[in-house]
Amino acid sequence: MRGQQAPLRMADRFAAARAKGFAGRRAEVEAFRRILADGHGAVVHVHGSAGIGKSTLLHQFAWLATRAGRPVTVIANEPADGGAAGNVSAPAHVAPGSLVVVDVPGAVPATEVLLAHLPDDSVLALADREPPPLAWRTDPAWLGLLHSMPLAPLDPVDSAELLTLRGVPEAEHSSVLAFTHGHPLALALMADVRVHGSRGNTSPASPPRVVNTLLAALLDVVPTPRHRAALEAYAQALVTTEPLLAALVGVPDASDLFEWLCTLSITEYGSRGIHPHDLARSVLDTELGWRHPARRTELRRRASTYYQQLFADGDRARQRAVLADFAYLHRDSPLVGPLLAPVTTATGAGAAHLDALSITATQESELPALLAMAERYEGPESVRLLRGWWAHPAAAWATVRAEVPPPSPAGFYLLLALGAEDIDDPAVAADPATAAAVDWLARHGGLRAGERALLVRAWLARDTYQDVSAVQTLITLRLTHHYLTAEQRPALTLLPFADPEFWADGCAYTDFDRLPQSDFTVGGRSYGTYVHDWRRTPPLAWLSLLCERESAADPLAVATPDEPGGTLRVLDAETFAAGVREALRGLGRVGGLRGSVLLRSRAVASRAGQGAGPDERATALSALLRETAAELQAAPRDRRSHRALHHTYLQPAGTQQRAADLLGLPMSTYRRHLAAGVTRLTEELWRRELGS
């Protein structure tokens, strides 16, 4: 009868509501159930960052113990006597088999004293931000007694379950998850906003109340505005080093700020630097975005400038890493952001995926596995054509390997270096992809003697083909590195896709133009091609273009940057040689190089630097002529011709007759040496032009 039932206490109603709203932590709950069933004494140490759900899990443990018939004692919040945090007093009486829950900040030092007052079969559950002390983990007395439970963010399934329990419509889950990264406190706060307020606002980055609450939970104190600036800066970069931090905050020495960041609980460490954990990054970035958007844009611009400088320094290993850092700055772009997911999540699960992959030259023993991947997605005709490129001198194969044991191929790509003259190569004619590419190159590519175009003949991931994935992202980064740093840089890159429409926005953003003339069909499947001309927009100018587009309201409205000295020209060998002769004649005169056609060459523009005007380019051309001539002087076979050049153009004697007299040569011999010198100088400069 109802009148005979014990009245329901308010505490019982709270406990039942908490249990009903509990989501996830299945492994931890099952481990705790086993501890209870075992019947022996135990210490359960739950640890993790602020807001990760430590108290919630302890409440769930208490509810489970109560359901199992165990007495439960909870010691929570600050001590009743107002003493310092961590001063935990033993309860007056603890029944055998009890669960004692300690949810008091800094309680770990008092745990051993508390244990001395508990029955042998009691279970003590406590929470802390840090893992169990080293002494506990190494002392034999704790073996079998200590159960450490580190808490991570909830996975997407458990996060969605929590949102559903909190009344958030399923249609809004994806936007909330993107902001919260599975952090329980963030999920709870966002659910509260969705259910009880701001119903008309669906942007997860919008509620300042949520952001400020999370900031207060994640950060104890920010000492000075300089420290605040450091926090804002390292939230923008994929990874932060001390020199990068100095560049971002605009100080010559950021060692104290870097050391302070390293002490924060939100900081995680990687092989290349530090970064905030995912939620902290989202919160810091979002807060800065609505509080000071111009500063956020400026920080990303400074980071881009820093990366471009590292790239210009020429260290290939650093260049590869810098490309991932550079790509990360574009994570918010609606055009390329969705395509960069494996990079933009590289501080969390995505990092493990990328770090578990490597790219090396393909071994012949791997070819059957790679061709099997191609057959799965592209059919037997594609396999036949690809096999024909094995060992071809124009081909370069690369395998993406998954390093997780056992190592296995996870994807591959095939590059072909092509020239217009390759149209007569039987292998080129037999493959629809290369036939279409070379036909366009011969008609419209404008390749000069010695220049090659790079066709990405095939690329795919074993499990996802050409969809966005960690393998696809690594291939993209490695190909970009190749475009920008190859010893003989390609004049153009032709990049085919099985689904060209899907990649259209990303290609437009990165200055790759649609090239339907080079589309092709293999095995009944059509492929669409995009092209970029590196002669008109060379590497550093390309990186600068992407930097401008990152911060633009309409990225595609940002055109390829016009150089103050004029846009670059694709000079043919004859025009270039005439330009060298003209520049030599003007070398000794004031303003003699200002009208030179070589001022708009790649070699001069590269030496002068991005944004250089006509005067700076003229200075760069003069230096380039003298530097290249000095190299001729160092080569024994070129010394005689260099001497003729020197006395005629570099330190002119006045007339050719005087130059011949200085050299002690008949005029005919002098002119022969001078012609040889001009020819050799032109050859070396042309080599630089093609390699710039």
Number of C-alpha atoms within 10 A of each C-alpha: 4 6 6 6 7 7 8 8 9 9 9 11 11 11 17 14 11 16 18 11 15 18 21 17 17 10 10 17 15 11 14 22 15 11 17 23 10 11 13 14 22 23 21 21 22 24 22 19 20 19 19 21 22 24 20 17 23 21 19 21 23 23 19 19 21 15 10 12 11 19 17 20 17 15 17 15 12 16 15 11 7 8 10 11 13 19 20 25 14 17 13 6 10 17 15 15 21 23 28 27 22 24 22 20 18 17 17 21 12 14 19 9 13 17 18 10 14 22 15 15 17 24 28 22 23 24 27 22 18 15 15 20 10 8 10 13 15 10 9 10 11 14 11 11 16 18 19 15 19 19 17 15 22 22 15 15 11 18 24 24 20 22 25 16 15 18 14 20 14 11 8 16 18 12 13 24 20 14 21 25 22 24 23 24 19 23 25 18 18 26 23 17 19 23 14 10 12 13 9 7 12 14 12 20 22 15 20 14 12 22 23 14 14 20 17 12 13 18 13 10 10 12 9 9 9 14 18 14 18 20 24 21 27 26 24 23 24 24 23 25 16 17 15 21 25 19 18 27 22 13 11 10 14 21 14 11 19 22 11 15 21 17 10 13 17 18 16 18 14 11 6 11 14 21 25 26 18 23 21 23 23 20 24 21 22 22 22 18 16 14 12 11 14 12 15 21 17 14 24 22 19 18 24 25 18 18 21 21 13 15 23 14 11 11 11 15 10 13 20 17 16 22 18 20 20 22 19 23 24 21 19 14 19 12 20 21 17 15 21 24 17 24 25 23 19 21 21 15 10 17 16 14 19 19 14 16 20 16 19 11 12 19 10 10 8 12 17 12 15 24 19 15 22 24 15 12 17 18 17 16 13 21 19 13 16 17 14 13 20 15 11 11 9 14 17 18 21 17 24 25 19 20 15 11 7 6 11 15 21 23 27 27 22 19 20 21 19 23 23 22 13 19 19 11 10 10 16 18 16 12 21 16 24 22 21 19 28 24 19 17 22 15 10 10 18 16 21 16 13 13 20 22 25 23 24 22 23 19 24 23 26 21 13 15 19 19 17 16 21 24 29 26 21 20 23 13 17 17 16 16 19 17 20 20 21 12 10 17 22 25 26 24 23 22 25 24 21 20 14 18 12 12 18 17 17 19 20 16 20 17 20 19 17 21 17 14 13 24 19 20 15 16 11 11 11 14 18 20 25 23 21 22 18 20 20 19 20 21 22 17 22 18 20 19 20 23 23 17 20 23 19 14 10 9 19 15 10 15 11 17 15 12 16 14 18 15 16 20 14 19 21 13 16 9 12 19 20 14 20 22 14 17 24 20 15 18 20 16 9 8 12 16 24 19 15 19 18 27 29 22 25 24 21 26 29 19 17 22 15 15 16 18 16 20 16 20 27 26 17 21 26 20 15 18 20 18 11 16 26 15 14 22 17 11 11 9 10 18 18 19 24 27 21 27 26 20 20 22 19 19 12 16 16 11 11 18 16 15 23 21 14 13 14 11 15 11 15 10 12 23 17 12 21 23 15 18 23 19 16 18 26 22 14 15 21 21 15 16 22 20 18 24
